[in-house]
Structure formats: structure tokens, C-alpha cells
Amino acid sequence: MLAVVLARKNFREYDQFITLFSAESGKIEVLAKAVKKINSKNSAHLEPCFLIEVEVVGNRDFNLLAKAEPIEVFKNIRLDLTKIRLVNYILNFLNKIIKPNHPEEALFSTLVGFLAFSHEQENINLFLIEAFIFKTLCHLGFYQELNKCVKCEQEIQMNKQGEYFFSLSSGGVLCQQVECHAEDVVKFDSEIWELLKNLMNKDWNFINNLQINSEDKEKIQVFVKNIGEYYLGFSIDVFCEV
């Protein structure tokens, strides 16, 4: 089974629980016995963000890790403090929201692609965090409609001087008609609207090269945080830049 290591935590003197994320099994927790011993063959292959091939066997109490082989360790991530902090944030976010034993093929592919991109790039735009959260919500079924009114299905036309309206409860943008508006409307301008569409639809390279002023970046951060908390039902920590 191909999996990404999300986390590891101590259990007893020499054992650890390893949290894995795979396409076919979703999030699973396996017990790695004696992995903290000096002569453990698996210990070095179980660091968070590693892409590994694993063999898991079950017993009546736990899933047991039988074997782990590294496929990609993304070493450039581990050599850059900014990348380490960004990737750890993403892994912790996924560990919190992914349901155990629930296949997530598209989300797994997105994560592996994100790790590969972060590994390859010399410079990383921290705006990728908002993009990853937004894309993850879509993979989990919380798609946000940004092209047409979610009430009347009227196409939303680009207007650089106009205001746009978004409803959390309806899951998308609203047109200018008063009867389409909901109580939880959030207003934003054309630049924010375009940025949101880019977060949802563009690839990592495009998003990484976006030039965004601090005011718009803060607006997007708040907006994505509010959407995530509304649908996921818990607080999303804000990533703090050093």
C-alpha cells in the first residue's frame, strides 16, 4: 500500500503509532512495534511527509506495521525551515479532518502532488496553504460555486468596480438580486473573486507565482478560514509567518 506518513506518536517504551494516509484506505493508524530501538529497520522510513510502501497486518487489537519501504522522502522539504513549517501545518490539518478508513483518492493525489512541488521549488509562497485548504474542501464534497448564482443560477459577470456576494450556507456566490441574498452574505471585490477562482482551479505553480498584496492576502486567509470552520465544524489555526 502506498501511503504518506501524517504523524507518529509514542506508545509504550519502544513502540509508536504511525498515522498513514493512502488513496485506498484513507487515514489509518498502525502500530510499529520496537520502532524506537536502535536496530529498527523501519524507524528511518516513518518520518512525517515521507511517501512509503507499507505492509500492514491486522490482529484483534491493532493494525500492525509489518514493513515500510521509502518511495520518496522529499529531502529538500526537510532542509528548509519554511517548507517544514508549511508541510507540517498541512499534515496536521489533514490528520484532523480526514475520516479513518475512508478512501480519498483525489485528495491523496493532491497531497502527493503538493509535496512533490514543495520539494522541487526553491521558493515557496505561503499562500499555498489557503489554496490547499480550499482544494481539500472541494475534494471532501464542500464545493464552492464561484461562477453562477447558487440561488437562481444566473452567470456572474466580471465587474472590476462592483461588489460580489458570497453565502456560506448556500455554498457559493450570489447575484445582485435582493431575493437571492441570504443572511450570512460576505461581500468582496473583483480581485478577491479572481483569487478565489485561482485557488480552486489553478495548479501549484500558478498559485506559487501569484503576486498578492498583504491586504488581499489577509482577506483570503479570513475567508478560507471561515469557509473551512463553517463546513468542518471546528476552529482552523492560522498559520503564523516567522
N, C-alpha and C positions, 0 to 999 in steps of 0.2 A: 504494500500500500504506500502510495506517495503522499507525504504529509509535510506540513510546515509546523515547526515547534513554536507554540504560542507562549508557553510558560513551563517552569519546573519549580517544585516546592519539596522541602524536606519531609521525610516520613521515616520515623524510627532512626536508628543510628546510621545505617548505611544506605537506606532506600530513598527514592524520590518518586513523587507523582509527576508525570510528564503530560502536559496538555497538548494535544495534537489537533491539527485541522486538516482534513482531507476532503477531496471532492465527493467521494462516495459515502463517507461516514459522517461528514460534518465534524463537529468537535467531539473528541473522545479523550478520556483520561486513562492513562495506563500506568501501571506500577513497574518501575525499573528497579529491580532488586540488586542490591550490592553495588549500585552505580557510583556511590561515593568512595568506594575502595580504590586504592592507588592502581591496582591492576585491572580495573574495569575496562572492558573493550568498548563499551557503548558511551561512556561518560562524555568524551570529547565530541561526540556527534549529536548531542542533545541540547545544544545552546539555542535560545530563542532566535527565531528568524531563519534557522537552518532548514533547507529543503532536504528531506531524507526519505529513504526507502525503509519501511519498517515491517517487521513481522510481529503480529500480536496474537496471543493465545488467551483464551478466557478460562477462568475457573469460577467456582461458585461465589467468590468474594470480589475479585478484581479482574480487569483485563491486564495481562502481564506482557511486558515488552520482552520479546524473545531475541530480536536482532535489530540493529539500526545501521544503515549504511548511508554516508553523506552523498547527496547528489549535487548540491550547490550550497556553499557556506556564505556566499556574498561577503567576501572578506573586506571589500572596500567600505562597506557599511560599518564594519567593526573598527575601522581605522579613522573614522570621522565622528567627532562628538555630536555634531548637529544631526547627522544621519542616524546615529544610535538613538538619540532622544526622539526623533521623529518616528522611527520604526517601532521603538518601544511603546510609544503612545498609540500607534495603530494596532499593535498586537494586543495591548491591554484593552483597547476599545472592542476589538473583535472577541476577545475572551469573555467580555462582559455581555455581549449581545447575542452571540451565536448559541442556538439551542443544541444541546447534546444529541448526538446520533441522528442528525437531520441533514441529509445530503444538500450541499450548496456548491454545485459545480461551477456556476458562473462567478460566484464570489471567490471561490478558491483560485480560479484562473486570474481574476482581477488582482488578488493579493500577490500571487507569484509574479505577475507582470509588474506590479508596483515595486516589489523587492528587487527584481532584475534591473528595472530602470534606476532605482536609487543606487544600486551597486555601480552601474555604468557611468552615471553622471558625476562630473566633477563638482558642480554646484547645484544645490537643491533649494527650491523655492518652498518655504514652509506653507504656502498657500495650498500645496498638495494635500495637506491634512483635510481642509474643507472639501476638496474635490473627492477624496477617498470616502469621507463620511457621506457625502451626497450620493455618490455612486453606490455605496453599500446599502443605503436606504432603498434605492431603486431595486437592487438585487433581492432585498428582503420583501419586496412587494409594495413598498411605500413610494410608488412612482409619483412625481410631481409634474402636473401638466403646466407647461410654460408657453405653449403656442396658441391655445384657444381657451376661451372662457369655459370653466368647468360647469357652469350653470346652463348657459344657452348654446355652447359650442361655437360661438362666433370667433373667427380668427382675430388674434390680437395683432394690430398693426404697429410697426415701429414708429415711434414719435419721440425724437430726441428731447423735445421740450415738455413732454407730457408725463403724467404720473401713471404708475401701474399699481394694480391692487392684487394682493395675494391672500388666500384664505387657508389657514392651517387645517381647519375642519373639513374643507372641501377638497384639499389636496391640489391646489393649483391657482393659476391666475384668474382674475375676473375682469369682465369688460366694464365699460363706463356706466352701463345701465344700473340705475339705483336698485331695481328689483332683483338684480343678481348679487348684490352685495350681502355679505354675512357679517355677523357681529365681531368676528375675530380678524378683520381685514388689516393687513400690513401694507403700507404704502412704500414704494421705492421708485427710483428714476430709471431711465433707459440704460444707463451704464450698469447698474446692478442687475437689471433684467438680462442683459447680454452676458454678464459674468456668470450668472446662474446657469444659463444655457450652455456656456462653455464648460462649466464644472460637470454638467451631466453628460455632454455629448463628445467632448474633445478628448484626445489621448493625453498621456502623461507629459510628453514632450511639449505639446502645445501649451498646456497649463503651466508647466515649469517656466516657460519663457514669457508668460504674461507680465506686463508692467502695470502694477496696481498701486494707486496712492494709498496712504495709510488710512484715510477716512473711509474709502470704499472697502478696503480690506476689513476694517473693523465692522462695517455694516454687514458684510458677507458672513463673518465669523458669528455675529449675533444671530443672523437669520438662520444659518445652518444649525447652530446650537438649538435654537427654538424649535425648528422642524424636528430635529432628532429627539429632543426631550418630549415633544408632543406625542410622537408615534412610539417611541421606545419605552416611555413611562418612567425614566429615571434621569438624574442630572448628568450632563456630559461635562467633564472637566475641560477647562480652557487650556490650550497648550501655551505655556509661558516661554517666550523667547528669552534667551540669556543675553 
